[in-house]
Amino acid sequence: MKHPRHGLNLCVLLAILCSIFFCCVLPPGYAADQKTIILATTTSTQDSGLLDVLLPMFEKKTGYAVKTIAVGSGQAMAMGERGEADVLLVHSPDAEKKFMEKDFGSSRMIVMHNDFVIVGPAADPAKIKGVKSAPEAFKNIAETQSLFMSRGDNSGTHAKEKAIWKASGVTCAGQKWYQETGLGMGQTLGVAAEKKGYTLADRGTYLSLKNKLGLEILCEGDKALLNVYHVIVVNPAKWPKVNTAGAKAFADFMVSKEAQTVIKEFGVDRFGQPLFFPDAGKKE
């Protein structure tokens, strides 16, 4: 008959061997990180304050903790390509399609939209107020050599801005009146306000900061100014260590009725209008 102590020692030995096995086989921090997801998103979703409302709801509902990295859409997708994020919330459709074509994303769903606006000082030296065409407004800015502040950060906003410049037929790079900040949306709006220049901004961020800026919306409503956001789950086939379960949970939450209702109502109480419009389930 075995002595009880022998059985105890065997259990201890097995526990030690299992610990060594899991430490060697699983990635560092595996157990601790399974309830944390890394969200790479745009500065506009953070600067507008929308994530301040949605993330606590998601965390309370699912038990996941979200580590948010707010950068331009281009940088967010670059993080996804390197496996440095689990899920993306971005607004650069052409770049997103290329991202998906290269199999860096396993799913992509439409979440919401708002629009871009061209803002500037009340004096409006380029006389673009009321101009319906965004390319025409940009052309006026160039012809009058009025100061224009670009984010210059490969973000979704920067991509949209470059597309409008291309449509206007203007080559702005290297011009003294054209300056790049390399900053996010909120900070670029601040620089434009300080220097009394023009810039392209998403309506949500502009409205959330409007009272601090002294800038006015001077051009809006052009179809070219549509701003659509998608949520993308990074492909585990490319990066097995991404938190796919957490990423899927976040993506599902963003298109859920609960989150879409918040998106629909966000900003109405403060600005009298929503900052974003829910799009889950819609065809593009």
Secondary structure, DSSP 4 states (H G I P E B T S, - for coil): ---HHHHHHHHHHHHHHHHHHHHHHSPTTHHHHTTEEEEEEEHHHHHTSHHHHHHHHHHHHH--EEEEEEE-HHHHHHHHHTT--SEEEE--HHHHHHHHHTT-EEEEEEEEEEEEEEEE-TT-TT--TT---HHHHHHHHHHTT--EEE--SS-HHHHHHHHHHHHHT---TT-TTEEE----HHHHHHHHHHHT-BEEEEHHHHHHHHHHH--EEEE---GGGEEEEEEEEE-TTT-TTS-HHHHHHHHHHHTSHHHHHHHHHTTHHHHSS-S-EE-TT---
